Amino acid sequence: MIELSTIQDIFRANIESGDQAGITFIEGENKEEYMSYKKLYMEARYMLYDLQQKNLQPGDELVFQFLSNKNFLITFWACIFGKIIPVPIVFGITIDTVNKVSKVWERLKNPYLITDLPTLKNTWKEHLKDKSEVSVDIDNRFLLYEESTYSKQATPIPADSSDLVFIQFSSGSTGYPKGVENKQDSIIYNVNTTSYHLDIQASDKLLGWMPLTHDLGLVLFHLFPLLKNVPQFLMPPMVFYTYPNLWLKSLASHGITISGSPNFGFRHAIDNFKASELQGLSLNKLRALTNGAEPVSVAVCRDFEKMLLPYGAAKGVIIPGFGMAEAVLGVSFFSQKEGITRECKLNRHKLKVGDKVEFVEANSPDAVSFANLGLYTHTEIKITDKDMQSLPENSLGLIHLRSKAITSGFYNDPETTRKTISEDGWLNTGDLGFIHNQHLIITGRDKEMILINGQNYFPHDIDNLMEELPEIQFQQAVACNVFNEEKYQDDILVFMIYKGTTQGFIVLENLIKKHIGERTGLSVKKVIAVDKILKTTSGKIQRFLLVEEYLQGKYDGFIKKIESENEGIKLEFKKLSKRQIEEAILKLVRNLFDIQDFAVTSNFFDFGLTSIQLTHLKVNIESFLFDELDEVILFKYTNVKDLSEYLYKDILNLNTVNNTEQIDRSLSKNRMRRLIQPS
């Protein structure tokens, strides 16, 4: 149990104790760098002095745009020591990132921005040209991370337990992102709670690959082990995505005891597992793999554990959990020690708010699986109906939390604070679930929220993005989510008022899919034409009624008609020669990225194309293919000639020779790419 009242006091006390621990940055195969906590402490003090020389003062906010985990953490602790407020935002060079930073900027009081990419300022200028006031402000307050001058170490400023430590902003780029306030006492309370649930020991070692801009990466895999003074290992998300076996090899070679991932990360590791690379390695020290940040599939947990059993990993090593930024991180964790099942089979027809859930046998045709997310010790939970009336145990309703870890509010946003947190401290999570024997089970989310890759996307944000298209009028098109039980993710549906021709609809459908894909990295599953958008008398869109109509099959005939038309267009595209496909893609690359000397055999990466730019290319190709490509295709076929050959033979099925190679189209890869893409 941590007794000191601020995280900087704990950091200093750990160093003064003489115990040696630190961070290993895993950047690739045989490419690691170690930094002791003592070294981090010293580097942060040097960096604080440099920031102070640039006139940053206590209470100023510093927006992070970092490529390097090491640079991120040195600057993060420099801010903590100087009572400057870190504002981590996923790194990006596109207009979507600029839009988000601009909206966040307007929420802040005296912000600065720091990056370790020297060209970022110039890259952003084009995107900022229409945001004149914000553009000038960001331009004047743009700091480039540089190696410290080591001229002087700043003295950390004494802190109080109620001080704000950092702000975690939501993922929305349209509208106004909401900034969760994480304060000293909330962080320490959550660290103590997590320590209790995970039974942390002095011999533990933690490894994380989630981005430090995400609470799972920053809190669980950095702050938690640092404050408990145990070793941590950090792997960038792109390294995990590209080489998931390196995560498994690192767990074994470093004797890691605790790691974790969202559900899709486990699926990604399964899909790309190579047994030969783990030969001779042992995972017998691994005692806990947390699974959270999105719906947990118990089937994926079982598949992953089965895969690792030959290497000494224990059965049941994956522990589902529930957490959220508004609670710093963890709220509940499952424990195998309790001798209970981590899977609940419920009657799918008894899952409306207010229903008493019905447990059924696993072989029941009505059974749907949910993970037991464990005990919620140290947090109060109540389940309510839509009128905020408390419901008894085993009744499905809205989940509300209250504890010392719950945020005191949203930064400079009293309206959102008032709507989300009651006067007596209860946080409305927006999640649906129930309590069973003091364990938490979550079944989904409130109707107005979309959850993908552990990030919340609000439907009205997607509505606003669609309205950026000149062809889409205000509230002509609305986004909804339908949970896909087979794939364990939300599908995004768009309902659009449309009364024109089928051909005209297909044009709009592809404009919408392409625009949303380019702006967010999200895929729209279907666009559906409707006569009207259902609303309440006060004008509020009734998204749940549109979804109910869809699930009841009202639009099945229309969907089949559009699919048939799209297939006909694709057949027309099949008439193109391989050379014509090459020419079309080459023209696309040159126009998208203004690289006129790009040739059919030019390598995308030799010309400096980023993963974001390749995503844009992929979305554009899909728009005239009427087919979804796997996310790794442009990393596998790295020039126009090879890519065209693949499209010609495999996607359009124009090959005359059997192609035995199968491209992995796993959902987890698609979702993994969306998580790690700089937005």
N, C-alpha and C positions, 0 to 999 in steps of 0.2 A: 504494500500500500504506500503510495506516494504521499508524503506529509507536507512538503513545501508548497507554496501557494502560487508560484509562477513557473512557466516552463524554462525560462532562462536561469532561474535559481536552481532548478533540477539539473539542467545541463552543466552548470558550473560545479555543482556539488559532485556530480558523477566524475568529472575530470579530476577534481581535487582528491577523490577517493583513491586515485592511482590505478583503478581498473582499466585495462586496455581493451577497447572495442572500437569499431568503426564501420565504414561503408566500403563495400567492394562494388565498383561500377563495372558491370558486365556489358561490354560493347560489341562482342562477337566471339567467335571461336578463338580461344587462346588470346583474347584481347581484353584484359582486365586492368583496372586501376584501383588501388586501395588508398583510402583517406581515413585516418583515425578521427574519432570524434574531437580529440584535442586539436588536431590540425584544422578541422572544420571550424571549431570555435575561434581559433586564431585568424584564419582566413576571413571569417565573417567580420571580425573586428577591424581588420585592415580595410575591408570593403565598406564598412560603415563610415570609416573616416573619409574615404573617397566620395561616398554619397553626400556626406555632410559638407564636403568642399564644393559640391554642386548645388548647395543651398537646400537640400531636402531637410525638412524639420519634422519633429514628432507630430503625428496626426495627418501628415501628407500621405496620399495613396500612391503606390507604385504598381502599375500594370505590368505583368510579366508576359514576355513573348520569347521563350527560350527553346532552343534546340537541344541544349546539353543539360542533363540531370545535375551534373556537378555544378555548373554555373547557376542553375536554378537554386540549389540548396545553399550555396555560399551567399547569394543575394537574399534569399528568404531569411536566413538567420541574421544577416546584417540588418535587415528591416526590423526583425524582432528586437534585437539589441538596441536599436535606435528609436523604437516605438513608431516606426514608419509602417504603414499598413499594406501588406502584400495583397495584390489582386491577381491571382493566377488565371490566365486564359489560354486555352489550347492554341499553340503556335499555328499561324497560317499566313498565306500571302494573297488569298483571294478576297473578293468583295464581301463574301459572307463573314470572314473574320473581321474585316474593317467595319462592317455594319454592326457587328456585336460590340467591338471595342468602342465604336462611336456611341452606341446606346449606353454602355457601361460608363463611359466618360461623362455623360450627362448626369449620371447618378452620383458621381464622385464630387468631392468638395474642392480639393486642390491636387489634382492628379499629375503624375509623371508616367512615362512609359520607358521600359528598358528591354533591350534585346541583345542577343549575341550574334545576330546575322547583320553584317555591315551593310548589306544592300536592301534591307527591309524598308527603310525610310523611302527610298526612291521607288521601290516596288509598290508601295502603298499610295504614292502620290496620285496616280491616275484614279484610283478608287475614291480618294478623298476630295476630288475636285468639285463635286457637287455638295460637299458638306463644309462650306467655306469657313464658318466660325469654328467648328470642331477641328477642321484641317489645320488652321493657323495655330490653334492651341496645342494640338498634338505635335505639330512641327517644332514648336518652340520648346517643348518639354520631352523631346525624344532623346533618350540616353543610350549610348552604345556600351555594352558590357566589355570591359577590358581587364586584362590581368592587373591585379592591384599594384599600385606604386610601392607598396610596403614601406611607405615613408613614416607611417605612424598608426598605432592601434587605437581606435576609439574606445572610450570607456562605456560599457553598456549602461543605459539609463534605467534606474530602478523602476520596476513595474508593480502594478497592483493586480490582485486576483480578478478584478472586474474589467481589466483592460481588454480592448479588442485586439486580437492577434492577427487574423486574416479574414478576408471576405471570399466566400465561395459563390460565384455567380452561376445562375441556371444557364442552360445551353441555348436558349432562344436568341435569335438574331433579329427578328422583327419584334414589334412591341418593345417592352422594356424588360430586360433580364432582371431577375430578382437576386439580390445579394444577401446570402446567409451570413450573419455575424457569428464568428467563432471566437469566443472569449477565453481568457486564461482558465477560469474555474470550470467552464464547460469541458474544455479539452482534458484537463487533469481528471475530472470525474469520469469521462468516457474512457481514458486510458486505464484507470483503476478498474472500471467495469469490465473492459475487454481483458485485462489481466486475469480477472476472476474467472471469466468464461473460458479462456484459453489455458488457464492454469500455467501461466508463464513461469519458466525456470531460468536460472542463471546460465544454464547450458544451452539455451535455445538459440537458434539462428533463423532469421526470417529472410525470405526472398520474394520480391514483388516485381511484376512487369507492367502493371497498370500505370498510366501517365500520372505525373505528380500534380497535374491540374485537376485530377479526379480525387475525391475524398478517400477512396479506397487506396490509391497510390500514396497520397501525401500523409494521411493519418495512420492507416494500419501498417504500411510498410516503410514509413520513415519516422514520423513522430513517435509512434508507439515503441519500436525497438530502441530508438535513441533515448527516450525518457526512461526506459527500463534498463538501459545500459547493456544491451546485448547486440551482437553483430547483425548487420543488415546487408543484403545484396540486392542491387537494383539493376534491372534490365529494361532498356527502352522498349516500348510496345512494338516498334517496327522490327526490332531484332526478334522478338517473340513471334511475330506474324511470319516473318521470312523463314525462321528456323525454330519452330516450336520444340523440336527435339533438344535444342540447346537448353531450354528451360528444364527439361527432365534430367539431362546430363548434369546440369549445374546443381539440381537438388541432390543428386547422388554424390558428385565429386566434392561438394562443399559440406556435406553432412547436414543439410538443411532440415530443420524440425518443423517449421511452420511456413506455409506458402498459401496461395489461393488464386482464385480467378472467378470472373463471372461465368455463367453456365456455357456461353458460346466459346469461351477460351478452352474449356475442357474438351468440347466437341472438336475444335480446331486441332488440338493436340492428338486426339484419337484419329482424325482423318489423315494426319500426316505422320503417324508413328512409324519409326524405323527401328525394329528390334535389334538390328545389328549394331546400332550406335550405342545401345545400352549394355551390350555384352560385357560381362565381368563387373558391372557396376551394381551397387546395392542401395536401396532406398529404405533400409531398415531403421534409420533414424527419423524418418518422416513420420510425424504423429498427428498432423492436422493440416488439411487443405480446406480453407474457407471457400464457400460457394455463395455468392450474393451479388447485389447490384442489379439483378434482373430476375425474372421467374426461374426457379430451380427445377430442373428435370431430374427426378430420381433415377430414371432410366439412364441418363447420361452419366450420373454419379456411379451407377453400377458398372457401366461399360468401361469407364475410366479406371475404376478400381480393379476390375478383372484384368485389364491390360497391364497393370503394374504389379499384380500379385507375384509373378515369377521373379520380380526384382526385390522382394522383401517388404513391399508396402502392405500395411495392414488393411484387412477388410473393414470398411466403414471409416476410412481415413478422411473422406470428404464430409465436412460438417456444414450443412446449410445454415444460413443466417440471414438476418434482416437488419438493414441500417439505412440511414439517409443523412444527407448533409445537414439538415435541420437539427439532427441529434448528434452532430460532430461526425459520427459514423455508426458503430455497432449498437444495436438495441437488443437483439436476441441471437443466441447461437445454440444449435443442436449439440447434444452430447451423447455419444454412444454409451457412456457410463450409466445412463439412466435405464438401459435395458429395454427401450421402447423402439418401435419402428419409426423411421424417418419419413415414411410415406403414408398418406391418407387417401383412401379411395371413397369418393363421394358420389352421390346421385347427381348427375349433371342437370337434372330438372328441378333441383331444390337449391338453387344458387342465386336467388334474388334477395335484395336487401330486406331484412326482416324474417327471411326463411329460417327455420330450424334445420340445420344441415343433417343429411341422412348418410350415415356410413354404410357402404355396401361391400360385397365380396369383390375380390379382384377380377373375377371372371364375369361379373355382371355386365350386360350390354349397356347399362346406363352409367358405368363407372368412369370417373375421370380422376386423374392422379394429381395430388398436390403434395408439396414437401412440408414436413413438420420443421418449422424454423426455430424451434427450441424454446427454452425458458427465457423469460424477459426480466430476470432478477435485476434490481436497481432501477427499473423503469415502471411507471404506472401505465396500464393500458386499459382503455374502455372502448367498447363497441357500441355504436349508436345507429339509429335509423336516420332517414333523411331530415327528420325534424329535430335531430340531436338528442333524442331520448335514448337512454341507456338500454341495451339489450342484454339478456341473460347469456350464460355460457352456451356454446354450440349454436348461437344464432349469428347469421351472417349480417355484417353491417360495415359502416365506416370506422376506420381505425384511428383512434386519438391517442397521443402519447403525452406523458408529463414526467419530467425528471430534471435533475440539475444540469444534464447535458443538453437539454433542449435550448435552442437559440432564443435569445431575448427578443429577436426581431430581425427584420430585413433592412439592410443599410439604406438610410435616407429614404425610406419607403414606408411611412406610417400606415398608408391605406392597405397595402398587402399584409403588413403585420397585424392590423386589426381584423382582417378577413380570415387570417390563417391561425392566429393564436388567440385563445380566449383570455379574458381578464384574469382568470384564475390559473393560467398557464398551460391549458390543454392545446396541443398542436393537432390540427386536422391534417392527416398525412395524404389524403386523397386515395388511399388504398382501401380495398375491401377484404374482409377476412373475418375470423372468429377465434375464440379462445377455447381450447380443449385441454382439460387437466393442467391448466396453467402454462400451456404451450401455445405459441402463436402460429396460425396457419393463414397465409394470404392467398386469396383466390383470384385476385385481379386488381384493377384500378377503377377509380371513379370514371364515369362515362366521358368526362371532358378531358382526359389526359392520355397521351400516347407515350409509352415507355419503350425505348430501343437502346440497346447497349448500355443500360444503366442510366440513361439520360432521359429527362422528361422533355417532351415536345408538346406544346399546347396547340390544339387544332386551329385556333384563331391565328397563330403565327404562320401556319401553312396556308391558311386562307389569304392572309396578307401577301404572302409570296406569290400566290397565283394571281392576285389582283395587280401585281407589277406588270403582268402581260397586258398589252393594250386591248387584246381580244376578250379579256375577262372583266366583267363589270362588278361593282360592289355587291357582295353576297350572292353572286351568280354561281359560285362554286364553293363547296365546304368540304373539309377533311374530317374523316371519322376513322376510328380504329376498331378492328375486329380481331380478337385474340385467336391465333392459329394454334390449336392444341397439338397438331401433329409436328409442327416445326418449332413450337415453343417461342413464338415471337408475335408481336403485333403486326397485322397487315394494315396498310393504309389504304382506305377507300376514299375516292373523291366523288361527290354527287354534284352534278352540274345541270343547271337549267338550260335546256337546249331543245330547239324545235326545227332545226334545219335538216339538211341532207346527211345521209350516212357518211359520205365522203368528207363533208365539212366537219362532222364530229370527230372523225379519225385524225384530221389535222389538229384540232384543238386538244384531243387526247394526248397526242405525242408532244405537242408544245408544253403541256402541263407536266408530263412525266420528265421531259428533258429539263425543264426549268427547275423543278423541285430537286431533281438529281444533281444538277450543277450547283445549286445553292446550298444544299444540305447534305448531299451524299445519301439521302433516303430514297427508297424505291416506292413508287405508288403502284399498288397491286392492280387496281382497276379504277377506271373512270366510268361513271354511270350517268346516263341522261335521265333527268326527272322533269316533270311538268312544273313543280314548285318546290321550294325549300320550306320544310315544315318549321313553324315558329310558334312561340307562345303569344299570348295577347300583348305582352310587353315587348315583343320583338326578339326574344331570345331564341336562337336556333335550337331546335329539338333534334339533336344529332342521334340520340338513342332510338328515336322513332324511325329514322332513315335506316339505321342498322338493322332494326327489327324487321322492316320490310324486306331488306336484302336477305336476311337469314331465312325469312319465310318463303323466299323464292319469287318474289314479285318481279324481279328484274332478270330472271334467268333467260327468258326469251331474248331480251335485248342484248345480254352479254354474249349469247351464242351467235347472234347475228353479227356483232362487231368482230368476234373472233373469226368468223367465216370470212368477212371482208378483209381482215388483216392477213389471213392466210392467202387470199387471192392476190393481194398486193405483194406478198412475199414471193409468190410463184412468178410474178412478173420480174421481180428482182433477180430471180434465179436464171433468167435468160441472159444476164450480163456475163461477159467473158471474164476470165481471171484477170486479164490485162485491164479491163474496164473497172474492176473492183480496185485494183492497185491504183489506178489513176484517181478514182473517187476518194480513196483514203489519203493519198498523197496530197491532193488538193485541200482536203480537210485539215491535215496537219499544218500545211503551210499557212492557211488562212487563220486557223485557231491561234497559232503561236508566232506568226509573222517570221517564219524561217524559210525564206525563199530558196536557199541552197540545199534544202533537205531533199535527199534522194531516196529511192525505194529501198536501197540497202543500208541507209544511214541508221545507226543505232540511236534509239530514243534517248538513252542515258548519256551517250557521248555528246549530245546537244544540250545536256543539262535539264531535260524535262523532269519535273518533279512528280511525285505520286499523285498530287492534286491535279496536275495538268493531264496526266494519263487517265485519271477518272473522267475528266471532261471529254477527252477523246473517246473513251469507251461509251459514255452517254450519247454522244453524237452518232457513233456508229450504230448503237442500238436503235436510234430513232428512225433509221432507214432500213434496218434489218428486221424490225418488228420481232426481235428476239433478245433475251437477256443473256449477256456474256458473263462468264465467271470473272471474278475480280483479278485473278492471277494471270489471265491471258496475256495482258500487255507486259507482264514481267517475264513471261515464257517466250513469247514471240516479239522480239524487241526491235523489229524493223518492219516497214510496210510490206515488203516482199513476203516474209514469212507469215505475217499476220494475214495477208490476203490469201495465201495458200491455205491456211487453216480455215478461214471463213468459207472459202470456195469448196473445200473438201468436206469439212466436218459440220459446219453450221448449216450450209445450204445443201448438204448431201449431194454434191455434184461429182464426187470422186467415183472412179470406176474400179478402184482397188480397195479392198477392205482395209480400214484403218483400225488396228487393234488397240491403239493407245486411247485411253479414256481420260478425259479432262475432269478433274475433281470439281464438282459443282456444289460442294457442301455449303449449306446455309451459313455455317459458322465462319467460313472464310469471308463470305460477303459481309457479314456483320462485323467481323474483326477489322476488315479494311475500313469500314465506316467509323469505327471507334478511333482508330489511330490516325485517320486522315486529319491533317491540320484543317480546321474548318474555315 
